[in-house]
Amino acid sequence: MNELFTFGLLCFTSFFTLINPLGSLPVFMTMTAELEQRQRIKTAKKAVVVAFIVTLTFAFTGQLLFKFFGISVNSFRIVGGVIFFIMGMDMLQARLGKVKIKESEIKTYVADISITPLAIPMICGPGAITNAIVLMEDATTPALKIVLILTIGLMMGLTYLIYYSGSRIIKFLGETGNNVMMRLMGLILMVIAVEFFFSGLKPMVLDMMK
């Protein structure tokens, strides 16, 4: 039970900092500014569902991709750690590395922004995909795999609720609150990045020493 809780906490923390729904909220609000509340909710719901399906697909097919391209999980952990560290550094400095869109282009995106760029890559970006593949590899028992799937579902549900309450959250936090939250999640993500990096590097170094 302790193992399940620890793994679930790692899954939730890593996905929350990588997906960063509070950080991407201003982008979502800007891109749906021309929509009515009902249309905005529908867009958020579709984006979250698509992101959930894509994340799970990569989580379960990641090993097939590894075998096809001859990539080791440890190499992926190292690269993932570097990606997470860079993302965490940007977040620590309160810089959004998210999709940017000009005001004149918003109407063009309205047709189907729920799939791209909202679901991919804003919610389900390279970091979330990498995290899903690595954590699925670490989930060595059916119970851990279920915890991972439930955590991804919980994270997507939380993302939907944040987008649903977007205008109220932004007003409540204010610019200072958003920056503080961004930096805090960036720091957590950098710690996770170091763990990922060395968990991939250690087995490779031991193999070379043999």
Secondary structure, DSSP 8 states (H G I E B T S, - for coil): -HHHHHHHHHHHHHHHHHH-HHHHHHHHHHHTTTS-HHHHHHHHHHHHHHHHHHHHHHHHHHHHHHHHHT--HHHHHHHHHHHHHHHHHHHHTT---S----GGGHHHHHTTTIIIIIIIIIIS-HHHHHHHHHHHHH--SHHHHHHHHHHHHHHHHHHHHHHHTHHHHHHHHHHHHHHHHHHHHHHHHHHHHHHHHHHHHHHHHHHHH-
